Amino acid sequence: MKPKLTIWNQRMFDLMDIALAEKVVASQAEWCEKIGIQQSNIRNIRLGTRGFTIEQIFAAAKLMNRSMDWFFDHKTKQSGMDMLKEAVRVLEKEKNK
């Protein structure tokens, strides 16, 4: 059974996908380097045995121009364009499964 991730950990993975899609970073390894986490720790976060630190979340927010609220609140005000881009990415991800 797939573990349920906290909203902030899920948002970090979503933001990593966005960064890759928008070519802000070229790889998951580069994403990890920019936010200050060892790539080997990603697996433990996906398994639910570890979480991103507030420092890593802050680094990702700064890198991707997101507010800290975006990571913790479902009802954060995003621009219409950001919401549309995110919806397209989710649909493409589902299509490729």
N, C-alpha and C positions, 0 to 999 in steps of 0.2 A: 504494500500500500504506500502510495506517495505521501510523504509528510506534508502537513499544511505549514506553509511558511508565514511568518509575520508579514504584515503589509509592507513594512520598510524593507525587509529582505527581498520580497517579491518585486517591489518597485526598483530596487537596485539591479536586479536581473533584467527587468524591463528596460531600465535606462542603459544598461550595457548593450542590449539588443538595439536600442535606438542609436547609441554611439557608433556601433558597428555599421548599421544601415546608412547613417548619415556620414560615414567615413571620418568621424572625429578621431577614432582609433582604428588601427588596421587589424587588430586581433584581440582576443581575450587576454592574452599575456600583456599587451600594451595597456589595456584597460586596468588590469590589476596593478601594473607598475604606477600608473597615473594616480590611482586612488590609495596606494600604499598597502596592498595586501599581497601575500604570496599566492600565486595561482593554485598551488596545491590545497589551499584552504577553501577554495570554491566548492569542492565536492562536499566537504563537511557542512557548509552552509546549505547546499541543496538537500542534504540529508536531514537537516534540522537540528544538528548537534552543535552548531556554532552559528553566530550571526555577525553581520557587518558591524563594525564599531562606529560610534558617532563621528569620529574623525574621518573614517572612510566615506561615510554618508555625506559629510560636509564637503570633502574633496570632490565627490561625484557631483554634488549640487553646484559647486563652483565651476567645475569643468563643463557641465551641460546647461548652465544658466537656469537652474531650478531653485525654487524656494525650498527650505527645509519642510514646510508644510506639505509640499507635494508628496513627500515620502510617507507621511503619517496620516494624511487625511484623504478620504475618498472624494470629498466634495470641494477639493481645491479648485480655485478658478484658474482654468487654463485658457489660453487663447483658442479661438475656434480652429485655427490652422493646426495648432499642436494637437488638439483633440482629433481632428481629421487624420493627421499623420499617424497618430497612435492607433486609431481604428483600422486604418489600412494595413499597418504592420501586423496587428493582431489577426486580421482576416487572412493575410498572406501566410502567416505562421500556421494557422489552422489548415489552410489549403495544402500546405506542404507536409502535413503529418501523415 
